[in-house]
């Protein structure tokens, strides 16, 4: 949930319905951009195809990271994008009310990487639980 008005840099996916038309974008202010898509103020593809439901996002610290992620996602094939959405948002719930603090987080919890896996090692490393002794 966005609790203050600091920039919320993100790559995101909007949809018009579950398994419907998808739009991949990036923004330096996700709350405002999602609101614009929701109410048709963002002219172009999303208003033309009714992509008003925020179904996935990934927050970034830098705009350059979000741009890189957006470009990568746009090159993905559709089944990969659907899989990305379904892993965290299997019901294709609109995440906008949660961002506004009006509803609980509808997303599924992140999976814990299996112990001994590369993902588990990287998670421990990121948390500082593994390092130089």
C-alpha positions as YAML, in Angstrom:
chain: A
units: angstrom
residues:
- id: 1
  name: UNK
  ca: [0.00, 0.00, 0.00]
- id: 2
  name: UNK
  ca: [1.21, 3.50, -0.80]
- id: 3
  name: UNK
  ca: [1.25, 5.36, 2.52]
- id: 4
  name: UNK
  ca: [2.79, 8.63, 1.44]
- id: 5
  name: UNK
  ca: [3.29, 10.64, -1.71]
- id: 6
  name: UNK
  ca: [6.90, 9.75, -2.45]
- id: 7
  name: UNK
  ca: [7.43, 8.59, -6.02]
- id: 8
  name: UNK
  ca: [6.37, 5.00, -6.55]
- id: 9
  name: UNK
  ca: [8.51, 3.97, -9.52]
- id: 10
  name: UNK
  ca: [7.20, 0.77, -11.07]
- id: 11
  name: UNK
  ca: [6.80, -1.46, -14.08]
- id: 12
  name: UNK
  ca: [3.18, -2.58, -14.27]
- id: 13
  name: UNK
  ca: [0.56, -4.52, -16.22]
- id: 14
  name: UNK
  ca: [-3.01, -3.36, -16.82]
- id: 15
  name: UNK
  ca: [-5.77, -5.62, -18.19]
- id: 16
  name: UNK
  ca: [-9.35, -5.18, -19.36]
- id: 17
  name: UNK
  ca: [-10.47, -8.48, -17.79]
- id: 18
  name: UNK
  ca: [-8.92, -11.78, -16.66]
- id: 19
  name: UNK
  ca: [-6.98, -13.30, -19.57]
- id: 20
  name: UNK
  ca: [-7.97, -10.30, -21.68]
- id: 21
  name: UNK
  ca: [-5.97, -7.56, -23.34]
- id: 22
  name: UNK
  ca: [-2.75, -6.69, -21.53]
- id: 23
  name: UNK
  ca: [-0.79, -3.44, -21.42]
- id: 24
  name: UNK
  ca: [2.75, -3.23, -20.05]
- id: 25
  name: UNK
  ca: [4.02, 0.14, -18.87]
- id: 26
  name: UNK
  ca: [6.31, 1.94, -16.46]
- id: 27
  name: UNK
  ca: [5.86, 5.06, -14.40]
- id: 28
  name: UNK
  ca: [7.50, 7.17, -11.75]
- id: 29
  name: UNK
  ca: [4.12, 7.53, -9.97]
- id: 30
  name: UNK
  ca: [2.11, 4.30, -10.03]
- id: 31
  name: UNK
  ca: [-0.82, 5.59, -7.97]
- id: 32
  name: UNK
  ca: [-1.48, 8.51, -10.32]
- id: 33
  name: UNK
  ca: [-0.88, 6.47, -13.49]
- id: 34
  name: UNK
  ca: [-3.16, 3.61, -12.35]
- id: 35
  name: UNK
  ca: [-5.84, 6.17, -11.50]
- id: 36
  name: UNK
  ca: [-5.50, 7.72, -14.97]
- id: 37
  name: UNK
  ca: [-5.87, 4.30, -16.62]
- id: 38
  name: UNK
  ca: [-8.79, 3.41, -14.36]
- id: 39
  name: UNK
  ca: [-10.80, 6.48, -15.36]
- id: 40
  name: UNK
  ca: [-9.73, 6.65, -19.01]
- id: 41
  name: UNK
  ca: [-7.59, 9.77, -18.66]
- id: 42
  name: UNK
  ca: [-4.56, 8.03, -20.17]
- id: 43
  name: UNK
  ca: [-5.32, 8.30, -23.88]
- id: 44
  name: UNK
  ca: [-4.12, 5.65, -26.29]
- id: 45
  name: UNK
  ca: [-3.98, 1.88, -26.06]
- id: 46
  name: UNK
  ca: [-5.36, 1.48, -22.53]
- id: 47
  name: UNK
  ca: [-8.41, 3.69, -23.08]
- id: 48
  name: UNK
  ca: [-9.06, 2.20, -26.54]
- id: 49
  name: UNK
  ca: [-9.05, -1.38, -25.21]
- id: 50
  name: UNK
  ca: [-10.43, -0.67, -21.73]
- id: 51
  name: UNK
  ca: [-7.31, -1.77, -19.83]
- id: 52
  name: UNK
  ca: [-8.36, -0.18, -16.55]
- id: 53
  name: UNK
  ca: [-7.48, -2.95, -14.08]
- id: 54
  name: UNK
  ca: [-4.03, -2.93, -12.45]
- id: 55
  name: UNK
  ca: [-3.20, -6.64, -12.20]
- id: 56
  name: UNK
  ca: [0.56, -6.65, -11.58]
- id: 57
  name: UNK
  ca: [3.35, -4.26, -10.63]
- id: 58
  name: UNK
  ca: [6.94, -4.34, -9.53]
- id: 59
  name: UNK
  ca: [8.41, -1.43, -7.60]
- id: 60
  name: UNK
  ca: [11.89, -0.13, -8.51]
- id: 61
  name: UNK
  ca: [14.30, 2.30, -6.88]
- id: 62
  name: UNK
  ca: [15.39, 3.90, -10.15]
- id: 63
  name: UNK
  ca: [13.48, 4.93, -13.26]
- id: 64
  name: UNK
  ca: [16.18, 3.29, -15.39]
- id: 65
  name: UNK
  ca: [15.50, -0.06, -13.68]
- id: 66
  name: UNK
  ca: [11.75, 0.27, -14.34]
- id: 67
  name: UNK
  ca: [12.39, 1.15, -18.00]
- id: 68
  name: UNK
  ca: [14.67, -1.86, -18.38]
- id: 69
  name: UNK
  ca: [12.03, -4.13, -16.82]
- id: 70
  name: UNK
  ca: [9.23, -2.67, -18.98]
- id: 71
  name: UNK
  ca: [11.24, -3.28, -22.14]
- id: 72
  name: UNK
  ca: [12.00, -6.84, -21.05]
- id: 73
  name: UNK
  ca: [8.33, -7.55, -20.27]
- id: 74
  name: UNK
  ca: [7.21, -6.11, -23.60]
- id: 75
  name: UNK
  ca: [9.50, -8.60, -25.35]
- id: 76
  name: UNK
  ca: [8.00, -11.55, -23.43]
- id: 77
  name: UNK
  ca: [5.40, -13.71, -25.11]
- id: 78
  name: UNK
  ca: [1.83, -13.58, -23.79]
- id: 79
  name: UNK
  ca: [1.87, -16.88, -21.83]
- id: 80
  name: UNK
  ca: [4.88, -15.68, -19.82]
- id: 81
  name: UNK
  ca: [3.09, -12.44, -18.93]
- id: 82
  name: UNK
  ca: [-0.06, -14.34, -17.91]
- id: 83
  name: UNK
  ca: [2.08, -16.68, -15.78]
- id: 84
  name: UNK
  ca: [3.77, -13.69, -14.12]
- id: 85
  name: UNK
  ca: [0.37, -12.22, -13.22]
- id: 86
  name: UNK
  ca: [-1.09, -15.53, -12.05]
- id: 87
  name: UNK
  ca: [1.81, -16.38, -9.73]
- id: 88
  name: UNK
  ca: [1.08, -13.37, -7.54]
- id: 89
  name: UNK
  ca: [-2.48, -12.41, -8.51]
- id: 90
  name: UNK
  ca: [-4.27, -15.65, -9.49]
- id: 91
  name: UNK
  ca: [-7.72, -14.03, -9.29]
- id: 92
  name: UNK
  ca: [-6.68, -11.09, -11.49]
- id: 93
  name: UNK
  ca: [-7.90, -8.77, -8.73]
- id: 94
  name: UNK
  ca: [-7.60, -5.01, -9.21]
- id: 95
  name: UNK
  ca: [-4.62, -3.86, -7.12]
- id: 96
  name: UNK
  ca: [-5.55, -0.17, -7.26]
- id: 97
  name: UNK
  ca: [-7.86, -0.21, -4.19]
- id: 98
  name: UNK
  ca: [-5.06, -1.79, -2.17]
- id: 99
  name: UNK
  ca: [-2.59, 0.87, -3.34]
- id: 100
  name: UNK
  ca: [-5.05, 3.52, -2.13]
- id: 101
  name: UNK
  ca: [-5.43, 1.81, 1.26]
- id: 102
  name: UNK
  ca: [-9.11, 1.02, 0.60]
- id: 103
  name: UNK
  ca: [-8.81, -2.78, 0.58]
- id: 104
  name: UNK
  ca: [-6.54, -5.56, 1.85]
- id: 105
  name: UNK
  ca: [-3.76, -6.85, -0.39]
- id: 106
  name: UNK
  ca: [-5.45, -9.41, -2.69]
- id: 107
  name: UNK
  ca: [-2.18, -10.89, -3.92]
- id: 108
  name: UNK
  ca: [-0.98, -14.34, -3.02]
- id: 109
  name: UNK
  ca: [2.04, -14.36, -0.69]
- id: 110
  name: UNK
  ca: [5.42, -14.66, -2.33]
- id: 111
  name: UNK
  ca: [6.66, -18.20, -2.46]
- id: 112
  name: UNK
  ca: [9.53, -19.03, -0.14]
- id: 113
  name: UNK
  ca: [12.40, -20.45, -2.18]
- id: 114
  name: UNK
  ca: [13.23, -24.08, -1.47]
- id: 115
  name: UNK
  ca: [16.14, -24.46, 0.94]
- id: 116
  name: UNK
  ca: [19.35, -25.14, -0.94]
- id: 117
  name: UNK
  ca: [18.09, -23.58, -4.18]
- id: 118
  name: UNK
  ca: [19.86, -20.72, -5.93]
- id: 119
  name: UNK
  ca: [16.85, -18.50, -5.17]
- id: 120
  name: UNK
  ca: [17.14, -19.37, -1.45]
- id: 121
  name: UNK
  ca: [20.86, -18.52, -1.47]
- id: 122
  name: UNK
  ca: [20.20, -15.20, -3.22]
- id: 123
  name: UNK
  ca: [17.43, -14.33, -0.73]
- id: 124
  name: UNK
  ca: [19.76, -15.04, 2.21]
- id: 125
  name: UNK
  ca: [22.48, -12.97, 0.55]
- id: 126
  name: UNK
  ca: [20.07, -10.07, -0.03]
- id: 127
  name: UNK
  ca: [19.02, -10.13, 3.62]
- id: 128
  name: UNK
  ca: [22.67, -10.09, 4.71]
- id: 129
  name: UNK
  ca: [22.47, -13.51, 6.32]
- id: 130
  name: UNK
  ca: [25.39, -14.70, 4.20]
- id: 131
  name: UNK
  ca: [28.45, -12.58, 3.80]
- id: 132
  name: UNK
  ca: [32.11, -12.12, 4.50]
- id: 133
  name: UNK
  ca: [33.16, -13.55, 7.84]
...
